[in-house]
Amino acid sequence: MTESTPKISRASSPEPKDLQALLREPATAPWWRRRTLWVALVLLLAAGGGYYYWQQNQQRNAAPSYVTEPASKGDLTLTVTANGTLQPTRSVNIGSELSGTVLRVLVDVNDRIKRGQVLVELDTAKLNDQVLRSKAALASAQAQLAQAAATVKESQASLARLEEVARLSGGKVPSKTELDSAQAAHERAIAAEASARANVDSARASLATDETNRSKASIRSPTDGVVLTRSVDPGNAVAASLQAVTLFTVAEDLRQMRLQVNVDEADVGRVKVGQPASFTVSAFPSRRFPAKITRVAFGSTITDNVVTYQTLLDVKNDDLSLRPGMTATATITAVELKDVLLVPNTALRFTPQNGANGATGAKQGSNIMSTVLPRLPRSGARKTATGGAARQVWVLQDGAPVAVNVTPGISDGRMTEITGGDLTEGMAVITDQRAGAASKP
């Protein structure tokens, strides 16, 4: 008897979607399709926008405050700053006119020297030999002159004797040829004497030149002063040339110095001869030295496309604290005004934020977009602040700003002179505006 094994059929497992359908459970929706999240986001934006609009409205409704400063009289100084270097009033570069070897150096840096004092001595051995040769040449020329003079006397005597014989013989003897020959010999003797005399003069001049050159072997100072630099030592060879090497630099008088500065082209129109100035140097940063302008150059100097004008200032240096070559920063007093009406520069730039008359509560817009995106400033206010010689400032009267026409003068960068207009001393000019507080002086 055969037992049959029951066959069990296995159905395929259902898909997940079919399973959810069988269980009747809905699938989870993506986050961007959730309605609750979008509602919350809209409510949050609405709340934030409403708060921002309320805050801006509160600020607009709050009474603005103004920072003021009284228009007052005072002094105004306009200065020009320039950099430069200190130099001696007069300095001399001393070199050598001769070529030779340095035998001795008699002075050093910082030594005070007198006019004519010997600074350097060159070896004079060759120069002495040249002087001796010139003396010998002069003696030879003088001997030749004496010989020529004797020849003149001899030819003159011979000519006179022949002329006397001709007179006594009635012209029979000597012959005319002999007389002419004697006359020519005499004239040649006179010419030879003149040539010999010229040779003597030339030899004498050569001797004088050689003696002068020998004297120049002792290099002397051409002026009183102080030795600033020395660039020679014993044993150095000195070569004379068209561009002589500087052996010493001598300053004539360091108690009176000169400051050379370069004034920018934008400032040179305000700089004049005679204006006072002061300057500082790095060696004495807390000390200001007085100076006075003595020259403003008409010719310009261009360096890296920057145009400047060389300006010279006289400086007294009685205590010798200043030294040549020091870098200085000069402050030139270009304009100095006394007891003039002044206002801060910020007052000329100020314009009320809430309209031309300063009234509060002006309309800025009626919705959130007009608050978030405020309108651009009106071009008229900008032109008022920058255009023309006539300007206006705002003064505080009864808590509100009122425009006052003024004519500004010069400015030092912080205060401006008022030369005309309706502004008077003591008026409270507005320099700034703030919201929601009392006005501050």
C-alpha positions as CSV (number, residue, x, y, z in Angstrom):
1,M,0.0,0.0,0.0
2,T,1.5,3.1,-1.1
3,E,1.2,6.2,1.1
4,S,0.8,9.5,-0.8
5,T,2.5,12.6,0.6
6,P,0.1,15.5,0.6
7,K,1.3,18.5,-1.5
8,I,1.1,21.8,0.1
9,S,1.0,24.7,-2.4
10,R,2.7,27.9,-1.3
11,A,1.2,31.2,-2.5
12,S,3.6,34.1,-3.2
13,S,3.8,36.7,-0.4
14,P,1.8,39.9,-1.0
15,E,3.6,43.2,-2.0
16,P,3.9,45.9,0.7
17,K,1.3,48.1,-1.1
18,D,-1.1,45.2,-1.2
19,L,-0.4,44.6,2.5
20,Q,-1.2,48.1,3.4
21,A,-4.4,47.9,1.3
22,L,-5.4,44.7,3.1
23,L,-4.7,46.3,6.5
24,R,-6.3,49.5,5.4
25,E,-3.4,51.6,6.7
26,P,-2.6,54.8,4.7
27,A,1.1,55.4,3.6
28,T,3.1,58.2,5.3
29,A,3.0,61.4,3.2
30,P,6.3,63.3,2.4
31,W,7.1,66.4,4.7
32,W,6.4,68.9,1.9
33,R,2.9,67.6,1.5
34,R,2.0,68.0,5.1
35,R,-0.6,70.7,5.5
36,T,0.1,71.4,9.2
37,L,3.7,72.4,8.5
38,W,2.6,74.9,5.8
39,V,0.0,76.5,8.1
40,A,2.5,76.9,10.9
41,L,5.0,78.5,8.5
42,V,2.5,81.0,7.2
43,L,1.4,81.9,10.7
44,L,5.0,82.5,11.7
45,L,5.8,84.7,8.7
46,A,2.6,86.7,9.4
47,A,3.5,87.2,13.0
48,G,7.0,88.3,12.2
49,G,5.9,90.7,9.5
50,G,3.2,92.1,11.8
51,Y,5.7,92.7,14.6
52,Y,8.2,94.3,12.2
53,Y,5.5,96.6,10.8
54,W,4.3,97.5,14.4
55,Q,7.9,98.3,15.4
56,Q,8.6,100.5,12.4
57,N,5.3,102.3,13.0
58,Q,6.2,102.9,16.6
59,Q,9.5,104.4,15.5
60,R,7.9,106.6,13.0
61,N,5.3,107.8,15.5
62,A,8.0,108.5,18.1
63,A,9.2,112.1,18.2
64,P,12.7,112.4,16.8
65,S,15.5,114.0,18.8
66,Y,18.3,116.2,17.5
67,V,21.9,116.6,18.4
68,T,22.8,120.3,18.4
69,E,25.8,122.5,18.8
70,P,25.6,126.3,19.2
71,A,27.1,128.4,16.4
72,S,30.0,130.2,18.1
73,K,32.8,132.6,17.4
74,G,36.4,131.4,17.6
75,D,39.7,131.1,15.8
76,L,40.3,129.0,12.7
77,T,43.6,127.9,11.4
78,L,44.2,126.2,8.1
79,T,47.4,124.3,7.8
80,V,49.4,122.6,5.1
81,T,51.5,119.5,5.9
82,A,54.6,118.6,3.9
83,N,57.7,116.4,4.4
84,G,61.3,117.3,3.7
85,T,64.9,117.3,4.9
86,L,67.1,119.7,6.8
87,Q,70.1,121.1,5.0
88,P,72.8,123.6,5.8
89,T,72.2,127.1,4.5
90,R,75.4,126.8,2.5
91,S,77.6,123.8,2.1
92,V,80.8,123.3,0.1
93,N,82.1,120.2,-1.6
94,I,85.9,120.3,-1.5
95,G,88.0,118.3,-4.0
96,S,91.4,118.4,-5.6
97,E,92.5,120.2,-8.8
98,L,95.6,118.0,-9.0
99,S,96.4,114.4,-9.4
100,G,98.6,112.9,-6.8
101,T,99.0,110.8,-3.6
102,V,97.6,112.0,-0.3
103,L,100.4,112.6,2.1
104,R,98.6,113.9,5.2
105,V,95.0,114.5,6.3
106,L,94.8,117.3,8.9
107,V,91.1,117.4,9.8
108,D,88.3,115.0,10.6
109,V,84.5,115.0,10.8
110,N,82.9,117.6,13.1
111,D,86.1,119.7,13.2
112,R,85.5,123.4,13.1
113,I,87.8,124.9,10.4
114,K,88.7,128.4,9.3
115,R,89.0,129.9,5.8
116,G,92.4,129.1,4.3
117,Q,93.1,126.3,6.8
118,V,95.0,123.3,5.2
119,L,92.9,120.2,5.2
120,V,95.0,117.8,3.0
121,E,98.6,117.7,1.8
122,L,99.5,115.9,-1.4
123,D,103.0,114.5,-2.2
124,T,104.9,117.3,-3.9
125,A,108.0,115.5,-5.1
126,K,107.0,115.6,-8.8
127,L,105.7,119.2,-8.4
128,N,109.0,120.3,-7.0
129,D,110.9,118.8,-9.9
130,Q,108.6,120.6,-12.3
131,V,109.3,123.9,-10.5
132,L,113.0,123.4,-10.9
133,R,112.7,122.7,-14.6
134,S,110.6,125.8,-15.0
135,K,113.2,127.9,-13.2
136,A,116.0,126.5,-15.4
137,A,113.9,127.2,-18.5
138,L,113.4,130.8,-17.3
139,A,117.2,131.2,-16.7
140,S,117.9,129.9,-20.2
141,A,115.4,132.3,-21.7
142,Q,116.8,135.2,-19.8
143,A,120.3,134.3,-21.1
144,Q,119.0,134.2,-24.7
145,L,117.4,137.6,-24.1
146,A,120.7,139.0,-22.9
147,Q,122.5,137.6,-26.0
148,A,119.8,139.0,-28.3
149,A,120.2,142.4,-26.6
150,A,124.0,142.3,-27.2
151,T,123.4,141.4,-30.8
152,V,121.1,144.4,-31.2
153,K,123.8,146.7,-29.8
154,E,126.5,145.2,-32.0
155,S,124.4,145.6,-35.2
156,Q,123.4,149.1,-34.3
157,A,127.0,150.1,-33.8
158,S,128.0,148.5,-37.1
159,L,125.3,150.3,-38.9
160,A,126.2,153.6,-37.3
161,R,129.9,153.2,-38.4
162,L,128.9,152.5,-42.0
163,E,126.6,155.5,-42.1
164,E,129.4,157.7,-40.7
165,V,131.9,156.5,-43.4
166,A,129.3,157.2,-46.1
167,R,128.8,160.7,-44.8
168,L,132.5,161.4,-44.7
169,S,133.2,160.0,-48.2
170,G,130.3,161.8,-49.7
171,G,128.4,158.6,-50.4
172,K,131.3,156.9,-52.3
173,V,131.9,154.2,-49.7
174,P,130.5,152.0,-48.5
175,S,128.2,150.8,-51.2
176,K,124.5,151.0,-51.0
177,T,124.3,147.2,-50.8
178,E,126.5,147.2,-47.7
179,L,124.4,149.8,-46.0
180,D,121.2,147.8,-46.8
181,S,122.7,144.6,-45.5
182,A,123.8,146.3,-42.2
183,Q,120.3,147.8,-41.8
184,A,118.7,144.4,-42.3
185,A,121.1,142.8,-39.8
186,H,120.1,145.4,-37.2
187,E,116.4,144.8,-37.7
188,R,116.9,141.0,-37.4
189,A,118.7,141.6,-34.1
190,I,115.8,143.7,-32.8
191,A,113.3,141.0,-33.7
192,A,115.5,138.3,-32.1
193,E,115.6,140.4,-28.9
194,A,111.8,140.7,-28.9
195,S,111.4,136.9,-29.4
196,A,113.9,136.3,-26.6
197,R,111.9,138.6,-24.3
198,A,108.7,136.8,-25.2
199,N,110.4,133.5,-24.3
200,V,111.4,134.9,-21.0
201,D,107.8,135.9,-20.3
202,S,106.6,132.5,-21.2
203,A,109.1,130.8,-19.0
204,R,108.2,133.1,-16.1
205,A,104.5,132.2,-16.6
206,S,105.3,128.5,-16.7
207,L,107.2,128.8,-13.5
208,A,104.3,130.7,-11.9
209,T,101.9,128.0,-13.0
210,D,104.1,125.2,-11.5
211,E,104.5,127.1,-8.3
212,T,100.7,127.6,-8.1
213,N,100.2,123.9,-8.7
214,R,102.6,123.1,-6.0
215,S,100.7,125.4,-3.6
216,K,97.5,123.6,-4.6
217,A,99.0,120.4,-3.2
218,S,98.0,121.8,0.1
219,I,94.1,121.7,-0.1
220,R,92.6,124.6,1.9
221,S,89.1,125.4,3.1
222,P,87.4,128.1,1.1
223,T,85.1,129.0,4.1
224,D,84.7,128.9,7.8
225,G,82.5,126.0,8.9
226,V,82.2,122.5,10.2
227,V,83.4,119.3,8.4
228,L,80.3,117.2,7.7
229,T,81.9,114.3,5.7
230,R,85.4,113.1,5.0
231,S,86.2,110.6,2.2
232,V,90.0,110.6,2.0
233,D,92.8,109.0,3.9
234,P,96.7,109.1,3.7
235,G,98.0,107.1,0.8
236,N,94.9,107.5,-1.3
237,A,95.5,108.4,-5.0
238,V,93.6,111.5,-6.1
239,A,92.8,111.9,-9.8
240,A,91.9,115.3,-11.2
241,S,89.1,115.2,-13.7
242,L,86.2,117.2,-15.0
243,Q,84.1,115.8,-12.2
244,A,86.3,116.0,-9.2
245,V,85.9,113.6,-6.4
246,T,84.6,115.2,-3.2
247,L,87.1,114.9,-0.4
248,F,85.2,116.9,2.3
249,T,81.8,118.4,2.7
250,V,81.9,121.6,4.8
251,A,78.8,123.4,6.2
252,E,79.3,127.1,6.6
253,D,77.1,127.7,9.7
254,L,74.9,125.1,11.4
255,R,73.3,127.6,13.7
256,Q,71.2,128.7,10.7
257,M,69.7,125.9,8.6
258,R,67.2,125.4,5.8
259,L,64.3,123.0,5.6
260,Q,63.4,121.9,2.1
261,V,59.9,120.4,1.8
262,N,57.8,119.3,-1.2
263,V,54.3,120.9,-1.1
264,D,51.5,119.1,-3.0
265,E,50.0,120.9,-6.0
266,A,46.6,120.9,-4.2
267,D,48.0,123.0,-1.4
268,V,50.6,125.2,-3.1
269,G,48.1,127.9,-3.8
270,R,47.7,128.7,-0.1
271,V,51.4,128.7,0.6
272,K,53.2,132.1,0.5
273,V,56.6,133.5,1.3
274,G,56.7,134.8,4.9
275,Q,54.1,132.4,6.4
276,P,55.1,130.9,9.7
277,A,55.5,127.2,10.2
278,S,56.7,124.6,12.6
279,F,58.1,121.1,12.2
280,T,59.1,118.0,14.1
281,V,61.9,115.5,13.7
282,S,62.1,111.9,14.7
283,A,65.0,112.6,17.1
284,F,62.8,115.0,19.2
285,P,59.2,113.8,18.6
286,S,57.7,116.0,21.4
287,R,59.4,119.2,20.4
288,R,58.2,121.6,17.7
289,F,60.7,123.8,16.0
290,P,59.7,127.2,14.5
291,A,60.4,128.1,10.8
292,K,59.5,130.7,8.2
293,I,58.9,130.3,4.5
294,T,61.5,132.0,2.3
295,R,60.9,130.6,-1.1
296,V,58.2,128.7,-3.0
297,A,59.5,127.4,-6.4
298,F,57.5,128.1,-9.6
299,G,59.0,125.0,-11.2
300,S,57.4,121.7,-10.3
301,T,58.9,118.3,-9.5
302,I,57.1,115.1,-10.7
303,T,57.8,111.9,-8.8
304,D,55.6,108.8,-9.5
305,N,53.0,111.1,-11.2
306,V,52.8,113.2,-8.1
307,V,53.3,116.9,-8.7
308,T,55.0,118.9,-5.9
309,Y,56.7,122.3,-5.5
310,Q,59.9,122.7,-3.6
311,T,59.5,125.1,-0.7
312,L,62.4,126.4,1.5
313,L,62.0,127.4,5.2
314,D,64.6,129.2,7.3
315,V,65.3,127.4,10.6
316,K,67.3,128.7,13.6
317,N,69.5,126.1,15.3
318,D,71.2,127.9,18.1
319,D,71.6,124.9,20.3
320,L,72.8,122.7,17.4
321,S,70.2,120.0,18.1
322,L,69.2,119.8,14.5
323,R,71.5,118.1,12.0
324,P,71.8,118.1,8.2
325,G,69.8,115.2,6.6
326,M,67.2,114.9,9.3
327,T,63.7,114.1,8.0
328,A,61.1,116.6,9.1
329,T,57.3,117.0,8.9
330,A,56.4,120.6,8.6
331,T,53.1,122.2,9.4
332,I,52.6,125.5,7.5
333,T,50.1,128.0,8.8
334,A,48.4,129.0,5.5
335,V,45.4,130.9,6.9
336,E,44.8,132.1,10.5
337,L,41.4,133.7,11.2
338,K,40.5,135.3,14.5
339,D,37.0,135.7,16.1
340,V,34.9,134.3,13.2
341,L,31.6,132.5,13.2
342,L,32.1,128.8,13.2
343,V,29.8,125.7,12.8
344,P,30.7,122.0,12.7
345,N,31.2,120.5,9.3
346,T,28.5,117.9,10.2
347,A,25.9,120.7,10.4
348,L,26.5,121.5,6.7
349,R,26.0,117.8,5.8
350,F,22.8,117.3,7.9
351,T,19.4,117.0,6.4
352,P,16.2,116.0,8.4
353,Q,15.1,112.5,7.8
354,N,11.3,113.3,7.9
355,G,10.9,115.9,5.2
356,A,12.4,119.3,4.4
357,N,10.7,121.1,7.3
358,G,11.5,118.4,9.9
359,A,7.9,117.5,10.7
360,T,7.3,114.0,12.1
361,G,4.8,111.4,11.0
362,A,5.3,111.8,7.3
363,K,3.9,109.0,5.2
364,Q,6.4,106.2,4.4
365,G,4.0,103.7,2.9
366,S,0.9,101.9,3.9
367,N,1.9,98.3,3.7
368,I,4.7,95.9,4.8
369,M,6.4,96.0,1.4
370,S,6.9,99.8,1.6
371,T,8.4,99.4,5.0
372,V,10.8,96.6,4.0
373,L,11.7,98.4,0.7
374,P,11.9,102.1,1.6
375,R,12.0,104.6,-1.1
376,L,15.2,106.1,-2.4
377,P,16.2,109.6,-1.1
378,R,14.9,112.5,-3.1
379,S,17.5,114.1,-5.3
380,G,16.6,117.6,-4.3
381,A,17.9,117.1,-0.7
382,R,21.2,115.8,-2.1
383,K,21.7,118.8,-4.3
384,T,21.0,121.1,-1.4
385,A,23.8,119.5,0.5
386,T,26.4,119.7,-2.2
387,G,25.6,122.4,-4.8
388,G,26.6,126.0,-5.0
389,A,28.4,128.4,-2.8
390,A,25.2,129.2,-0.9
391,R,24.4,126.4,1.6
392,Q,22.0,125.8,4.4
393,V,22.1,124.5,7.9
394,W,19.3,123.4,10.1
395,V,18.7,125.1,13.5
396,L,16.4,123.8,16.3
397,Q,13.5,126.3,17.0
398,D,10.6,125.2,19.3
399,G,11.6,121.6,19.0
400,A,11.5,121.5,15.2
401,P,14.3,122.0,12.6
402,V,14.3,125.2,10.5
403,A,16.5,125.7,7.5
404,V,18.8,128.8,7.6
405,N,20.8,129.9,4.6
406,V,24.5,130.4,5.1
407,T,27.6,131.2,3.0
408,P,30.5,129.0,4.1
409,G,34.1,130.0,4.0
410,I,37.2,128.0,4.7
411,S,37.3,124.7,6.7
412,D,39.9,123.0,8.7
413,G,38.3,119.6,8.3
414,R,36.2,119.9,11.5
415,M,34.9,123.4,11.7
416,T,33.8,125.8,8.9
417,E,33.8,129.5,8.8
418,I,30.4,131.2,8.0
419,T,31.0,134.4,6.0
420,G,27.4,135.3,5.3
421,G,23.7,134.3,5.6
422,D,21.1,134.4,8.4
423,L,22.9,132.4,11.0
424,T,23.9,134.3,14.2
425,E,26.0,133.4,17.1
426,G,24.3,131.2,19.7
427,M,21.8,129.5,17.3
428,A,21.6,125.7,18.0
429,V,22.6,124.1,14.7
430,I,21.6,120.5,14.2
431,T,24.4,118.0,13.6
432,D,22.5,114.7,13.9
433,Q,19.1,113.2,14.3
434,R,17.9,110.4,16.6
435,A,14.5,108.8,17.2
436,G,12.4,108.7,20.4
437,A,14.4,110.8,22.9
438,A,14.7,114.4,24.0
439,S,16.9,116.7,22.0
440,K,20.4,116.9,23.1
441,P,22.6,120.0,23.0
